[in-house]
Amino acid sequence: MVRIFRHLAVLFAFAWASMAAASVDITFHSFNGSIFAGRYPHTFVSMEGTLDDGTQVKENFGFSAKRAGPAVLAGPVEHIVMTEKEKWLTKTNRHFTLSMTDAEYREVRKMVEDWRNAPGKYYDLDSRNCIHFVGEIGRIMGLRIEYPKKLLRQPKSWLNHISTLNPQLRAAQVD
C-alpha cells in the first residue's frame, strides 16, 4: 500500500511539474527599417512556448499594407497579417516579454484572425497600422496603451512609450 502511494506521489509530482512548465511568452518587437534594407519601420509580436494541453507555439504576427506605395499615404489600402522570417527576428529590437495564459493566447489568435479576415481596405497609416495592431494585443495582455499622433509612424519610439506607461514591465528603453 505504501508503495502505491509512493508511485502515485511520484506520478503526481511529474504531472504537476509538466503543468507548471506550460507557458507561452509573447515578445513585443520593433524593427528600425531602412531604405537599404528594403523595409519600413515596423512593430510585431512573437509567441513561443507550450500551451497547457502540450501544444507547441512558435509564431509571430504583424500588420501591414499588402503593397507599399503612394496609395498608403492617401487612405485605407488592402492589408495583410504577416509573419517574419527568422532572419528578421534576429535583427529586431526586443522591447519586453510577458507570459500569456492560454485564454490570452486564444484571444490574441482570435484578434489576429479578425484583422486578417477584415473585409475591404483595412490598413490605414494613421488609424490601423502595425502600431494599432500590436497595441490591441497589448490591451489583451493588460497593458495601458496610447496612440500619440507624433508616434504613429515610429514603432520603436512608440514601444518605448508603452514601456514608460507600464512601469511594471521594467523594460529598458531601446536606443
Buried (B, 14 or more C-beta within 10 A) or exposed (E): EEEEEEEEEEEEEEEEEEEEEBBBEBBBBBBBBEEEEEBBBBBBBBBBBBBEEEEEBEEBBBBBBEEEEEEBEEEBBEBBBBEBEEEBBEEBBBBBBBEBEBEBBEBBBEBBEEBBEEEEBBBBBEEBBBBBBBBBBBEBBEBEBEBEEEBBBBBBBBBBBBBEEBEEBEBEEBE
